[in-house]
Amino acid sequence: MNKITSIILLVIAVLAMTSVVPNEARASKIAASSAAFINVASINAPQDNRAEILRDYLEKRNSPLVGSAQTFIEQADKYNLDWRLVAAISGLESGFGKQIPVNSYNGWGWGIYGNNVKRFNSWDEAIETISKGLRENYVNKMGTDNVYSIGRIYAASPTWAVRVEHFMMDISRFQNNWTPKTLSVSI
């Protein structure tokens, strides 16, 4: 065989081997040989940046809820709610937790009637209670399936749902323009 034929056969063999090897195995070999600091499992996994996006959104609004961004996401996923909903309600009801009854951690108007104030021990407890309550008492019991049907029960104001939806859309706009604070490395 001449040199050119040998090279062509070698290239074909290499191409055949790499096209047969699954992406995960190929990524594993690459990571093991040249970049051991890369988490191979995350190469093909889509990134869920919702908590980071929400944290940045709340930070931009000087909200005391910043440290609970991950809790919003976890509870939304746990109770199968839109991840923006509970945060958006807090935006309307308390300016994202900035205007609440003293020592209440209640930025949702949850259980507040006249002088009666429902108090929570932390933002995280409040987010979990509100998320669970929305799922069990509104979606499951009352059959609500959107912010407008929730609003008819949740609030006396006929414009409540429109204003909550405004905050949900504002979070979405922020998400669409959001860029991570750290650079990602890809191969």
Number of C-alpha atoms within 10 A of each C-alpha: 5 6 8 9 10 11 11 11 12 12 12 11 11 11 11 11 11 12 10 9 11 11 13 14 12 15 19 18 14 15 17 13 9 9 13 12 8 17 11 19 10 10 17 10 8 7 8 9 15 16 19 18 22 25 20 20 19 22 15 10 15 14 17 14 24 21 15 20 22 18 17 27 23 17 21 21 13 13 17 13 19 16 21 21 21 23 27 23 24 23 24 20 21 18 17 22 23 18 14 17 16 9 10 15 23 29 26 23 19 16 11 13 9 6 6 8 15 15 18 15 11 13 21 19 16 20 28 19 15 20 24 19 15 21 21 14 15 19 19 12 10 14 13 18 13 15 19 17 15 19 19 15 12 16 12 9 10 11 12 20 21 13 17 24 19 15 20 22 14 15 20 15 11 15 17 10 8 14 12 10 8 6 7 6 7 6 8
